[in-house]
Amino acid sequence: MPRTSNADPMAMTASRRAGRREGSAGFQRKRDLILDAATVLLNQRGLRGMTFAEVARSVHLTTTSITYYFRLKEQLAAAVFEHTLGRLAAMATEAGAAPDPRTRVAIFLHLFFDLRARVLRGEERDLAVLSDIRTLDEAIRAPLVKQYAAIFRRICAFFGPLDDPARLALYAARAQMLTETVFWLPAWLHHYSVSDFDRVRLRLFDLLSNGISQGKDLSMEVPRAPLDSLRDLEVDSSRGNFLRAATRLVNERGYRGASVDRVVAELNVTKGSFYHHLDAKDELVLECFRRSYQRIARAQRLALRSGGSQWQQLAACVSMLLDVQFAGEWPLLRTTALQALPSELRTRVVERSNRLALRFAGMLMDGIIDGSIRPVDPTITSQVLLSTLNAAYDLREWAGALPGGDAVRMYSSTLYDGLFDVPAETSDHAAQDATAPPRPC
């Protein structure tokens, strides 16, 4: 005889539904904890250091438990990147709703500074560094790149309508400078107290608004040092060839994508040849950073010996380094490769970068004293200058679509004149797809 129950069927159904809701909420909470831990590891160690075992250890789960939420490591990474891109899109949308370019940029900066403050106070998850998107398999990477492209176009639109072909290239340069500035904030903003963030933000906005020039057209006064000025550091040797190939591959594919196999394949040599010159891949990346910083230091020294005002010397240095980034066979290594280095090596690289920033700060201070540079905060400006030069590599295709020295003049104008200066008419040869984004960085 079938068993019967006196329980109310409606009550049982409601109980089951409540249980599913509670289970769903618990699933989402655990998933969010995993994403939080993965974001921290991704930012600290890059994609190669974000292992399931490390994530599991961070949230007190087993590795098998992590695979219940994300079957593959790349799926977990994609979820982290997707969440960050969603937050960036929301910030760009909120800022883009303001009525004019200055207000849009001011709101965008405010949102990033407010986020940094909340992250440092432990109130919110940090944004993921996006550079390792380029190392993912195509099927996973493509939708993320498309998402970033939409965000980048939205930021381009901060500066004006995108139906003006003559201005598209300029708006792309401004958007690249702005995005790299806010992405680079975590590298130096932690040196300031959170109580000083408003003051730092206002000084940064002043720099982005007005640039460093004194308001007159100084572009014709800039001595353009030839690219060959830095060529003697691009040694034509087996070791130098490995460094040149590795720099390009890391910039294009990230640390994980620039495998030893790819490096030796590009040079058509054996792995034995690679290991004869370099002991390990970390040593390769570290040496690439050393060579990049040597060339920045050389450009600074050449500029300081070039004569003219301090502004002219700084502009000559910027010109040399942008030529390297836009047209040189051996570009500067993108700082996003820092993620993949062990912490002790990363510290040494950052220290060298800070010394270069201090030299730029000294050049800026001397220019303020001699009156050729507008009074700006030299510490903040030097960091913006370094990040702007570093990000120029991602605009190589954009630069190639512009005639002559237009790319260097247009991109450097973001530093010299700010993001809102009314420009002279740009070339009709500017690429129609000039707002196509650089690789996420």
C-alpha positions in Angstrom: 0.0 0.0 0.0 1.5 3.4 -1.0 2.7 5.6 1.8 0.7 8.8 2.3 1.7 12.0 3.9 -0.4 14.6 5.8 2.1 17.3 4.7 0.6 20.2 2.8 1.9 19.9 -0.9 1.9 23.7 -1.3 4.1 24.1 1.8 6.4 21.4 0.6 6.8 23.1 -2.8 7.5 26.5 -1.2 10.1 24.8 1.1 11.9 23.3 -1.9 11.9 26.6 -3.7 13.3 28.3 -0.6 16.0 25.7 -0.4 16.9 26.2 -4.1 17.1 29.9 -3.6 19.3 29.5 -0.5 21.5 27.0 -2.4 21.8 29.4 -5.3 22.8 32.3 -3.0 25.4 30.1 -1.4 26.7 29.0 -4.7 27.1 32.6 -5.8 28.8 33.6 -2.6 31.3 30.8 -2.9 31.9 31.7 -6.6 32.5 35.4 -5.7 35.0 34.3 -3.0 36.8 32.3 -5.7 36.8 35.2 -8.1 38.2 37.5 -5.4 41.0 35.2 -4.6 41.7 34.6 -8.3 41.9 38.4 -9.0 44.4 38.9 -6.2 46.6 36.1 -7.5 46.3 37.2 -11.1 47.4 40.7 -10.2 50.3 39.4 -8.0 51.6 36.6 -10.2 50.0 36.8 -13.6 48.0 34.0 -15.2 50.8 31.4 -14.8 50.8 32.0 -11.0 47.0 31.8 -10.7 46.8 28.1 -10.2 43.7 26.2 -9.0 45.8 25.0 -6.0 46.7 28.5 -4.9 43.1 29.7 -5.4 41.8 26.8 -3.4 44.3 27.5 -0.6 43.2 31.1 -0.4 39.5 30.2 0.1 40.1 27.1 2.2 38.7 24.7 -0.4 40.1 21.7 -2.2 41.2 21.9 -5.8 38.4 19.6 -6.8 35.9 22.1 -5.3 37.2 24.8 -7.5 36.6 22.7 -10.6 32.9 22.4 -9.5 32.7 26.2 -10.3 35.2 26.5 -13.1 36.3 23.4 -15.0 39.4 25.0 -16.6 41.9 27.6 -15.4 41.2 29.7 -18.5 37.5 29.7 -17.7 38.3 31.1 -14.2 40.6 33.7 -15.7 37.9 34.6 -18.3 35.3 35.1 -15.5 37.8 37.4 -13.6 38.4 39.5 -16.7 34.8 39.6 -17.7 33.9 40.9 -14.2 36.5 43.6 -14.4 35.4 44.6 -17.9 31.9 44.9 -16.7 33.0 47.3 -13.9 35.1 49.3 -16.4 32.1 49.5 -18.8 29.9 50.8 -15.9 32.4 53.5 -15.0 32.8 54.6 -18.6 29.1 54.7 -19.1 28.6 56.8 -15.9 31.3 59.2 -16.9 30.2 59.4 -20.5 26.7 60.5 -19.5 28.2 63.9 -18.4 27.5 66.9 -20.7 31.1 67.8 -21.7 34.6 66.3 -22.1 36.1 67.9 -19.0 33.3 66.7 -16.8 33.4 63.2 -18.3 37.2 62.9 -17.6 36.8 64.4 -14.1 34.1 61.9 -13.2 36.1 59.0 -14.7 39.1 60.0 -12.5 37.0 60.4 -9.4 35.5 56.9 -9.9 39.0 55.3 -10.2 40.4 57.2 -7.2 37.3 56.3 -5.1 37.8 52.6 -6.2 41.5 52.7 -5.2 40.6 54.1 -1.7 38.0 51.4 -1.2 40.4 48.6 -2.3 43.1 49.9 0.0 40.6 49.9 2.9 39.6 46.3 2.1 36.0 47.3 1.2 36.0 46.2 -2.5 37.6 43.8 -4.8 40.4 45.2 -7.0 40.1 45.4 -10.8 42.1 42.6 -12.5 45.1 43.7 -14.6 43.9 42.9 -18.2 47.2 42.2 -19.9 47.0 38.5 -19.7 43.8 38.5 -21.9 46.1 38.4 -24.9 47.6 35.0 -23.7 44.2 33.2 -23.7 43.1 30.8 -26.4 41.3 32.6 -29.3 37.9 31.2 -28.5 38.0 32.6 -24.9 40.0 35.8 -25.8 37.8 37.0 -28.7 34.7 38.0 -26.7 36.8 39.7 -24.0 38.7 41.7 -26.6 35.3 42.7 -28.2 34.1 43.8 -24.8 37.2 45.9 -24.3 36.8 47.4 -27.7 33.4 48.7 -26.8 34.7 50.3 -23.6 37.6 51.9 -25.5 35.2 53.4 -28.0 33.1 54.7 -25.2 36.1 56.5 -23.7 37.1 57.9 -27.1 33.6 59.4 -27.2 34.4 61.4 -24.0 36.2 63.8 -26.3 33.7 64.3 -29.0 31.4 62.6 -31.5 32.9 59.6 -33.3 31.3 60.5 -36.6 34.1 63.1 -37.2 36.8 61.2 -39.2 39.3 64.0 -39.0 39.3 63.7 -35.2 39.1 60.0 -34.7 42.9 59.5 -34.5 43.2 62.3 -32.0 40.4 60.9 -29.8 42.1 57.5 -29.9 45.4 59.0 -28.7 43.6 60.8 -25.9 41.7 57.7 -24.8 44.8 55.6 -24.8 46.7 58.1 -22.6 43.7 58.4 -20.2 43.1 54.7 -19.8 46.8 53.9 -19.3 47.0 56.7 -16.7 44.2 55.2 -14.6 45.4 51.6 -15.2 48.9 52.7 -13.9 47.5 54.3 -10.7 48.0 51.2 -8.5 51.7 51.3 -9.3 52.3 54.6 -7.5 49.1 55.8 -5.7 49.8 53.6 -2.7 52.7 55.9 -1.8 50.1 58.5 -0.8 47.7 58.5 2.2 44.1 57.9 1.3 43.4 61.2 2.9 45.5 62.9 0.2 43.8 61.2 -2.7 41.5 64.2 -3.4 44.6 66.5 -3.7 46.4 64.1 -5.9 43.3 63.6 -8.1 42.9 67.4 -8.6 46.6 67.8 -9.5 46.3 64.9 -12.0 43.2 66.4 -13.5 45.0 69.7 -13.9 47.8 67.9 -15.8 45.4 66.1 -18.0 43.4 69.3 -18.7 46.3 71.7 -19.4 49.4 69.6 -20.2 52.9 70.8 -19.3 53.5 73.5 -21.9 53.1 77.1 -21.2 50.2 77.5 -23.6 52.1 78.6 -26.6 52.8 76.5 -29.7 56.2 75.0 -29.0 55.9 72.0 -31.3 58.2 73.5 -34.0 60.8 74.2 -31.4 61.3 70.5 -30.5 64.6 69.1 -31.7 63.8 65.8 -33.3 66.7 63.5 -32.4 67.1 60.7 -34.9 66.1 57.1 -34.0 69.7 56.1 -34.6 70.6 57.9 -31.4 69.5 54.8 -29.5 70.5 52.2 -32.1 74.0 51.5 -30.6 72.2 49.8 -27.7 70.4 47.4 -30.0 73.4 45.2 -30.4 73.4 42.7 -33.3 74.4 39.6 -31.4 72.8 36.3 -30.6 71.9 37.5 -27.1 70.6 40.7 -28.5 68.5 38.9 -31.0 66.9 36.8 -28.3 66.1 39.9 -26.3 64.7 41.7 -29.4 62.4 38.8 -30.3 61.3 38.2 -26.7 60.4 41.9 -26.2 58.2 41.9 -29.3 56.5 38.6 -28.3 55.9 39.5 -24.7 54.4 42.8 -25.8 52.1 41.0 -28.3 51.3 37.8 -26.5 52.1 38.4 -22.8 54.6 36.5 -20.7 52.7 33.2 -21.1 52.3 33.5 -24.8 56.0 34.4 -25.4 57.3 30.9 -24.8 60.9 29.8 -25.4 59.5 27.7 -28.3 58.1 30.8 -30.0 61.3 32.8 -29.4 63.5 30.2 -30.9 61.1 29.6 -33.8 61.1 33.2 -34.7 64.9 33.3 -34.8 65.1 29.8 -36.4 67.6 28.6 -33.8 67.6 25.7 -31.3 66.6 25.7 -27.7 70.2 24.8 -26.8 71.2 28.1 -28.4 68.7 29.9 -26.2 69.9 28.3 -23.0 73.5 28.9 -23.9 72.8 32.7 -23.6 70.1 32.7 -21.0 69.5 30.4 -18.0 65.7 30.8 -17.8 62.7 32.6 -19.1 62.5 34.9 -16.0 66.1 35.9 -16.7 65.1 36.7 -20.3 62.3 39.0 -19.2 64.5 40.7 -16.6 67.2 41.4 -19.2 64.5 42.8 -21.6 63.5 45.2 -18.8 67.2 46.1 -18.3 67.7 46.9 -22.0 64.4 49.0 -22.1 65.5 51.0 -19.1 69.0 51.5 -20.5 67.4 53.0 -23.7 65.1 55.3 -21.7 68.1 56.5 -19.6 70.2 57.0 -22.8 67.3 59.1 -24.3 67.2 61.2 -21.1 71.0 61.8 -21.2 71.0 62.6 -24.9 68.1 65.1 -24.4 69.9 66.8 -21.4 72.9 67.3 -23.6 70.9 68.6 -26.6 70.7 72.2 -25.5 67.7 74.6 -25.5 65.2 75.0 -22.7 64.3 72.3 -20.3 61.0 71.9 -22.1 62.8 71.3 -25.4 65.1 68.7 -23.8 62.1 66.8 -22.3 60.3 67.0 -25.6 63.3 65.7 -27.5 63.5 62.7 -25.1 59.8 62.0 -25.6 60.2 62.2 -29.3 63.1 59.7 -29.4 61.2 57.2 -27.2 58.0 57.5 -29.2 59.9 56.9 -32.4 61.2 53.7 -30.8 57.7 52.7 -29.8 56.0 53.5 -33.1 58.7 52.5 -35.6 61.7 50.9 -33.9 62.5 47.2 -34.5 63.2 46.8 -30.7 60.5 48.5 -28.7 60.4 49.1 -25.0 59.1 46.1 -23.0 55.5 46.7 -21.7 55.4 47.1 -17.9 52.5 44.6 -17.9 55.2 41.9 -18.1 56.0 42.8 -14.4 53.1 40.5 -13.3 54.9 37.4 -14.4 58.2 38.0 -12.6 58.8 36.6 -9.1 58.2 39.3 -6.4 62.0 39.8 -5.7 62.8 40.4 -9.3 59.7 42.6 -9.7 60.9 44.8 -6.9 64.2 45.4 -8.6 62.5 46.3 -11.9 60.1 48.8 -10.2 63.1 50.4 -8.3 64.8 51.0 -11.6 61.6 52.4 -13.1 61.2 54.8 -10.2 64.8 56.1 -10.7 63.9 56.9 -14.3 60.7 58.6 -13.0 62.8 60.7 -10.6 65.0 61.9 -13.5 61.9 62.9 -15.4 60.7 64.7 -12.3 64.0 66.5 -12.1 63.7 67.6 -15.8 60.2 68.8 -15.1 61.3 70.8 -12.0 64.1 72.4 -13.9 61.7 73.4 -16.6 59.3 74.9 -14.1 62.2 76.9 -12.7 63.4 78.2 -16.1 59.8 79.0 -17.0 59.6 76.7 -20.0 57.3 74.2 -18.3 54.0 75.0 -16.7 53.9 74.5 -12.9 52.8 70.9 -12.4 53.3 68.3 -9.7 56.6 66.7 -11.0 56.1 63.4 -9.1 52.7 62.8 -10.5 53.6 64.0 -14.0 56.7 61.8 -14.2 54.5 58.7 -13.6 52.0 59.8 -16.2 54.9 60.4 -18.6 56.3 57.0 -18.1 53.0 55.2 -18.5 52.1 57.2 -21.6 55.4 56.4 -23.3 55.0 52.7 -22.3 51.5 52.5 -23.7 52.5 54.0 -27.1 53.6 50.5 -28.3 50.0 49.4 -28.4 49.2 52.1 -31.0 51.8 51.0 -33.6 49.1 50.2 -36.2 47.4 53.5 -35.4 50.7 55.3 -35.9 51.4 53.5 -39.1 48.2 54.9 -40.6 49.3 58.5 -40.1 51.7 60.3 -42.4 55.2 61.5 -41.5 55.6 62.6 -37.9 51.9 63.1 -37.3 51.7 60.1 -34.9 54.4 61.5 -32.6 53.0 65.0 -32.6 49.5 63.9 -32.0 50.2 61.4 -29.3 52.7 63.7 -27.5 50.1 66.5 -27.6 48.3 64.7 -24.8 51.2 65.4 -22.6 52.1 68.9 -23.9 48.6 70.5 -24.4 46.3 68.2 -22.4 43.3 66.3 -23.4 41.0 69.2 -24.3 43.1 71.5 -26.4 41.4 72.5 -29.6 43.7 71.0 -32.2 44.8 72.2 -35.6 43.0 70.2 -38.4 44.3 66.7 -38.4 45.4 64.9 -41.6 42.7 63.6 -43.9 44.8 60.4 -44.1 43.9 59.5 -40.5 42.7 55.9 -40.4 38.9 55.5 -40.5 39.2 52.8 -37.8 41.3 55.0 -35.5 39.2 54.2 -32.5 39.9 50.5 -32.8 41.4 49.7 -29.4 44.9 48.7 -28.5 45.3 45.4 -26.8 43.9 45.3 -23.3 46.6 46.3 -20.9 
